Amino acid sequence: MDVGQSTATDLLGRAHAGTFRMEPGKGREVADIYIRFADFVADQIDEAKRLHALTGFGGFASAGELSKGFEGKAVEMTAALTSMRIAALRMAEAYLIAGGMVEAADDLNRRVINATANATGGDRRP
């Protein structure tokens, strides 16, 4: 499921190529919006992970199947949210590069790498 990764990748490529440019202050402003969104999504990822193991459905076989179905949807939701978070961080990185803030973009790129590595567990905010 592509929830913005292709757009982020394209924009990041344009920023690296120098065909997408912005004033440094404006690039930082837009990047900050994407970073805030990524942090908000990180909180939603935490909530979704709590739904990976549900209880309270009872002991019937049908209750177990229902529980597993909901847990599976929670895992899918976590994956989609994680992809959204990574795409948002990549967008922020693109805007920083477009604004000429390469060091800030490098720092953010480390967050992206850590977020990708931690997608299946671990810290949500590298």
FIKOLZA-1660 file (N, C-alpha, C; in steps of 0.1 Angstrom, whole numbers, plus 5000, padded with zeros to 4 digits):
% residues 126
   i   px   py   pz ch aa at
   1 5008 4988 5000  A  M  N
   1 5000 5000 5000  A  M CA
   1 5009 5012 5000  A  M  C
   2 5008 5020 4990  A  D  N
   2 5015 5033 4989  A  D CA
   2 5007 5044 4995  A  D  C
   3 5012 5049 5006  A  V  N
   3 5005 5060 5014  A  V CA
   3 5013 5072 5013  A  V  C
   4 5020 5075 5002  A  G  N
   4 5028 5087 5001  A  G CA
   4 5042 5084 4998  A  G  C
   5 5047 5072 4999  A  Q  N
   5 5061 5069 4996  A  Q CA
   5 5066 5073 4983  A  Q  C
   6 5058 5070 4972  A  S  N
   6 5062 5074 4959  A  S CA
   6 5063 5089 4957  A  S  C
   7 5054 5096 4962  A  T  N
   7 5054 5111 4962  A  T CA
   7 5067 5116 4969  A  T  C
   8 5069 5111 4981  A  A  N
   8 5080 5115 4989  A  A CA
   8 5093 5112 4982  A  A  C
   9 5094 5100 4976  A  T  N
   9 5106 5096 4969  A  T CA
   9 5109 5105 4957  A  T  C
  10 5098 5108 4950  A  D  N
  10 5100 5117 4938  A  D CA
  10 5104 5131 4942  A  D  C
  11 5098 5136 4952  A  L  N
  11 5102 5150 4957  A  L CA
  11 5116 5150 4962  A  L  C
  12 5120 5140 4970  A  L  N
  12 5133 5139 4975  A  L CA
  12 5143 5138 4964  A  L  C
  13 5140 5131 4953  A  G  N
  13 5149 5130 4942  A  G CA
  13 5151 5144 4935  A  G  C
  14 5140 5151 4934  A  R  N
  14 5140 5164 4928  A  R CA
  14 5148 5174 4936  A  R  C
  15 5147 5173 4949  A  A  N
  15 5155 5181 4958  A  A CA
  15 5170 5178 4957  A  A  C
  16 5173 5166 4957  A  H  N
  16 5187 5162 4955  A  H CA
  16 5192 5167 4941  A  H  C
  17 5184 5166 4931  A  A  N
  17 5188 5170 4918  A  A CA
  17 5189 5185 4916  A  A  C
  18 5183 5193 4926  A  G  N
  18 5183 5207 4925  A  G CA
  18 5172 5213 4917  A  G  C
  19 5162 5205 4913  A  T  N
  19 5151 5210 4905  A  T CA
  19 5140 5214 4914  A  T  C
  20 5140 5211 4926  A  F  N
  20 5131 5215 4936  A  F CA
  20 5138 5223 4947  A  F  C
  21 5135 5236 4947  A  R  N
  21 5142 5245 4957  A  R CA
  21 5132 5254 4964  A  R  C
  22 5136 5258 4976  A  M  N
  22 5128 5268 4984  A  M CA
  22 5137 5277 4992  A  M  C
  23 5132 5288 4997  A  E  N
  23 5139 5296 5006  A  E CA
  23 5141 5288 5019  A  E  C
  24 5153 5289 5025  A  P  N
  24 5155 5281 5037  A  P CA
  24 5145 5282 5048  A  P  C
  25 5140 5294 5051  A  G  N
  25 5130 5296 5061  A  G CA
  25 5117 5289 5058  A  G  C
  26 5113 5289 5046  A  K  N
  26 5100 5283 5041  A  K CA
  26 5102 5268 5041  A  K  C
  27 5114 5263 5036  A  G  N
  27 5116 5249 5036  A  G CA
  27 5116 5243 5050  A  G  C
  28 5121 5250 5060  A  R  N
  28 5121 5246 5074  A  R CA
  28 5106 5246 5079  A  R  C
  29 5098 5256 5076  A  E  N
  29 5084 5257 5080  A  E CA
  29 5077 5245 5076  A  E  C
  30 5078 5242 5063  A  V  N
  30 5070 5230 5057  A  V CA
  30 5075 5217 5063  A  V  C
  31 5089 5216 5064  A  A  N
  31 5094 5204 5070  A  A CA
  31 5089 5202 5084  A  A  C
  32 5088 5212 5092  A  D  N
  32 5083 5211 5106  A  D CA
  32 5069 5206 5106  A  D  C
  33 5061 5210 5097  A  I  N
  33 5047 5205 5096  A  I CA
  33 5047 5190 5094  A  I  C
  34 5055 5185 5085  A  Y  N
  34 5056 5171 5082  A  Y CA
  34 5062 5163 5094  A  Y  C
  35 5071 5169 5101  A  I  N
  35 5077 5163 5113  A  I CA
  35 5067 5162 5124  A  I  C
  36 5059 5172 5126  A  R  N
  36 5048 5172 5136  A  R CA
  36 5038 5161 5132  A  R  C
  37 5035 5160 5120  A  F  N
  37 5025 5149 5115  A  F CA
  37 5031 5136 5118  A  F  C
  38 5044 5134 5115  A  A  N
  38 5051 5121 5117  A  A CA
  38 5051 5117 5132  A  A  C
  39 5053 5127 5141  A  D  N
  39 5052 5125 5155  A  D CA
  39 5038 5121 5160  A  D  C
  40 5028 5128 5154  A  F  N
  40 5014 5124 5157  A  F CA
  40 5011 5110 5153  A  F  C
  41 5016 5106 5141  A  V  N
  41 5013 5093 5136  A  V CA
  41 5020 5082 5144  A  V  C
  42 5032 5086 5150  A  A  N
  42 5039 5077 5159  A  A CA
  42 5031 5073 5171  A  A  C
  43 5023 5083 5176  A  D  N
  43 5014 5080 5187  A  D CA
  43 5003 5071 5183  A  D  C
  44 4998 5073 5171  A  Q  N
  44 4988 5064 5165  A  Q CA
  44 4993 5050 5163  A  Q  C
  45 5006 5048 5160  A  I  N
  45 5012 5035 5158  A  I CA
  45 5012 5028 5172  A  I  C
  46 5016 5035 5182  A  D  N
  46 5016 5030 5196  A  D CA
  46 5002 5024 5199  A  D  C
  47 4992 5032 5196  A  E  N
  47 4978 5028 5199  A  E CA
  47 4974 5015 5191  A  E  C
  48 4978 5015 5178  A  A  N
  48 4975 5004 5170  A  A CA
  48 4982 4991 5174  A  A  C
  49 4994 4993 5179  A  K  N
  49 5002 4981 5184  A  K CA
  49 4995 4975 5196  A  K  C
  50 4988 4983 5204  A  R  N
  50 4981 4977 5216  A  R CA
  50 4970 4968 5211  A  R  C
  51 4965 4969 5199  A  L  N
  51 4954 4961 5194  A  L CA
  51 4959 4948 5187  A  L  C
  52 4972 4945 5188  A  H  N
  52 4978 4933 5181  A  H CA
  52 4974 4921 5189  A  H  C
  53 4971 4922 5202  A  A  N
  53 4968 4910 5210  A  A CA
  53 4956 4914 5218  A  A  C
  54 4944 4910 5214  A  L  N
  54 4931 4913 5220  A  L CA
  54 4927 4902 5230  A  L  C
  55 4920 4906 5240  A  T  N
  55 4914 4896 5249  A  T CA
  55 4899 4900 5252  A  T  C
  56 4892 4891 5258  A  G  N
  56 4879 4894 5262  A  G CA
  56 4868 4889 5252  A  G  C
  57 4872 4881 5243  A  F  N
  57 4862 4877 5233  A  F CA
  57 4855 4863 5237  A  F  C
  58 4860 4858 5248  A  G  N
  58 4853 4845 5252  A  G CA
  58 4861 4833 5247  A  G  C
  59 4856 4821 5251  A  G  N
  59 4863 4809 5248  A  G CA
  59 4857 4801 5236  A  G  C
  60 4847 4806 5229  A  F  N
  60 4842 4799 5218  A  F CA
  60 4851 4800 5206  A  F  C
  61 4851 4790 5197  A  A  N
  61 4859 4791 5185  A  A CA
  61 4856 4803 5177  A  A  C
  62 4844 4807 5175  A  S  N
  62 4840 4818 5167  A  S CA
  62 4846 4831 5173  A  S  C
  63 4846 4832 5186  A  A  N
  63 4852 4843 5193  A  A CA
  63 4867 4845 5191  A  A  C
  64 4873 4833 5190  A  G  N
  64 4888 4833 5187  A  G CA
  64 4890 4838 5173  A  G  C
  65 4882 4833 5164  A  E  N
  65 4883 4838 5150  A  E CA
  65 4881 4853 5149  A  E  C
  66 4871 4858 5156  A  L  N
  66 4868 4872 5155  A  L CA
  66 4880 4880 5161  A  L  C
  67 4885 4875 5172  A  S  N
  67 4897 4882 5178  A  S CA
  67 4908 4882 5168  A  S  C
  68 4911 4871 5162  A  K  N
  68 4922 4870 5152  A  K CA
  68 4920 4880 5141  A  K  C
  69 4908 4881 5136  A  G  N
  69 4904 4890 5125  A  G CA
  69 4907 4904 5129  A  G  C
  70 4903 4908 5141  A  F  N
  70 4906 4922 5145  A  F CA
  70 4921 4924 5147  A  F  C
  71 4927 4915 5153  A  E  N
  71 4942 4916 5154  A  E CA
  71 4949 4918 5141  A  E  C
  72 4945 4910 5131  A  G  N
  72 4950 4911 5118  A  G CA
  72 4948 4925 5112  A  G  C
  73 4936 4930 5114  A  K  N
  73 4934 4944 5109  A  K CA
  73 4943 4954 5116  A  K  C
  74 4945 4952 5129  A  A  N
  74 4954 4961 5136  A  A CA
  74 4968 4961 5131  A  A  C
  75 4973 4949 5128  A  V  N
  75 4986 4947 5122  A  V CA
  75 4987 4955 5108  A  V  C
  76 4977 4953 5100  A  E  N
  76 4976 4960 5087  A  E CA
  76 4976 4976 5090  A  E  C
  77 4968 4980 5099  A  M  N
  77 4968 4994 5102  A  M CA
  77 4981 4999 5107  A  M  C
  78 4988 4992 5115  A  T  N
  78 5001 4996 5120  A  T CA
  78 5011 4997 5108  A  T  C
  79 5010 4988 5099  A  A  N
  79 5019 4988 5087  A  A CA
  79 5016 5001 5079  A  A  C
  80 5003 5004 5077  A  A  N
  80 5000 5016 5069  A  A CA
  80 5004 5028 5076  A  A  C
  81 5002 5029 5089  A  L  N
  81 5006 5041 5097  A  L CA
  81 5021 5043 5097  A  L  C
  82 5028 5032 5098  A  T  N
  82 5043 5032 5098  A  T CA
  82 5048 5037 5084  A  T  C
  83 5042 5033 5073  A  S  N
  83 5045 5038 5060  A  S CA
  83 5042 5053 5059  A  S  C
  84 5031 5057 5064  A  M  N
  84 5027 5071 5064  A  M CA
  84 5038 5079 5071  A  M  C
  85 5042 5074 5083  A  R  N
  85 5052 5082 5091  A  R CA
  85 5065 5083 5083  A  R  C
  86 5070 5072 5077  A  I  N
  86 5082 5073 5070  A  I CA
  86 5081 5082 5058  A  I  C
  87 5070 5082 5051  A  A  N
  87 5067 5091 5040  A  A CA
  87 5068 5105 5044  A  A  C
  88 5061 5108 5056  A  A  N
  88 5061 5122 5061  A  A CA
  88 5075 5127 5064  A  A  C
  89 5083 5118 5070  A  L  N
  89 5097 5122 5073  A  L CA
  89 5105 5124 5061  A  L  C
  90 5103 5116 5051  A  R  N
  90 5110 5118 5038  A  R CA
  90 5106 5131 5031  A  R  C
  91 5093 5134 5032  A  M  N
  91 5088 5147 5027  A  M CA
  91 5095 5159 5034  A  M  C
  92 5096 5158 5047  A  A  N
  92 5103 5168 5055  A  A CA
  92 5118 5169 5051  A  A  C
  93 5124 5158 5049  A  E  N
  93 5138 5158 5044  A  E CA
  93 5139 5165 5030  A  E  C
  94 5130 5162 5022  A  A  N
  94 5130 5169 5008  A  A CA
  94 5129 5184 5010  A  A  C
  95 5120 5188 5018  A  Y  N
  95 5119 5203 5020  A  Y CA
  95 5131 5209 5026  A  Y  C
  96 5137 5202 5035  A  L  N
  96 5150 5207 5041  A  L CA
  96 5161 5208 5031  A  L  C
  97 5162 5198 5022  A  I  N
  97 5172 5198 5012  A  I CA
  97 5169 5210 5002  A  I  C
  98 5156 5211 4998  A  A  N
  98 5152 5221 4989  A  A CA
  98 5155 5235 4994  A  A  C
  99 5155 5237 5008  A  G  N
  99 5158 5249 5014  A  G CA
  99 5173 5251 5017  A  G  C
 100 5181 5241 5012  A  G  N
 100 5196 5242 5014  A  G CA
 100 5200 5238 5028  A  G  C
 101 5192 5232 5036  A  M  N
 101 5196 5228 5050  A  M CA
 101 5200 5213 5050  A  M  C
 102 5211 5211 5044  A  V  N
 102 5216 5197 5042  A  V CA
 102 5219 5190 5055  A  V  C
 103 5225 5197 5064  A  E  N
 103 5228 5191 5077  A  E CA
 103 5216 5187 5085  A  E  C
 104 5206 5195 5085  A  A  N
 104 5193 5192 5091  A  A CA
 104 5187 5180 5084  A  A  C
 105 5188 5180 5071  A  A  N
 105 5182 5169 5063  A  A CA
 105 5189 5156 5067  A  A  C
 106 5203 5156 5068  A  D  N
 106 5210 5145 5072  A  D CA
 106 5206 5139 5086  A  D  C
 107 5204 5149 5095  A  D  N
 107 5199 5145 5109  A  D CA
 107 5185 5138 5107  A  D  C
 108 5177 5144 5099  A  L  N
 108 5163 5138 5098  A  L CA
 108 5164 5124 5091  A  L  C
 109 5174 5123 5081  A  N  N
 109 5175 5110 5074  A  N CA
 109 5179 5099 5084  A  N  C
 110 5186 5102 5095  A  R  N
 110 5189 5092 5105  A  R CA
 110 5176 5088 5112  A  R  C
 111 5167 5097 5114  A  R  N
 111 5154 5094 5120  A  R CA
 111 5146 5084 5111  A  R  C
 112 5147 5087 5098  A  V  N
 112 5140 5079 5088  A  V CA
 112 5146 5065 5088  A  V  C
 113 5159 5064 5088  A  I  N
 113 5166 5050 5089  A  I CA
 113 5162 5043 5101  A  I  C
 114 5162 5050 5113  A  N  N
 114 5158 5043 5125  A  N CA
 114 5143 5040 5125  A  N  C
 115 5135 5048 5120  A  A  N
 115 5120 5045 5119  A  A CA
 115 5118 5033 5111  A  A  C
 116 5125 5032 5100  A  T  N
 116 5124 5020 5091  A  T CA
 116 5129 5008 5098  A  T  C
 117 5140 5009 5105  A  A  N
 117 5145 4997 5112  A  A CA
 117 5136 4993 5124  A  A  C
 118 5130 5002 5130  A  N  N
 118 5121 5000 5141  A  N CA
 118 5107 4997 5137  A  N  C
 119 5104 4996 5125  A  A  N
 119 5090 4994 5120  A  A CA
 119 5083 4982 5126  A  A  C
 120 5090 4972 5130  A  T  N
 120 5084 4960 5136  A  T CA
 120 5085 4960 5151  A  T  C
 121 5090 4970 5157  A  G  N
 121 5091 4971 5171  A  G CA
 121 5102 4981 5175  A  G  C
 122 5104 4982 5188  A  G  N
 122 5114 4991 5193  A  G CA
 122 5108 5005 5195  A  G  C
 123 5118 5015 5196  A  D  N
 123 5114 5029 5198  A  D CA
 123 5107 5034 5186  A  D  C
 124 5096 5042 5189  A  R  N
 124 5089 5048 5178  A  R CA
 124 5094 5061 5173  A  R  C
 125 5102 5068 5182  A  R  N
 125 5108 5081 5178  A  R CA
 125 5123 5080 5180  A  R  C
 126 5130 5077 5169  A  P  N
 126 5145 5076 5170  A  P CA
 126 5151 5089 5173  A  P  C
% end
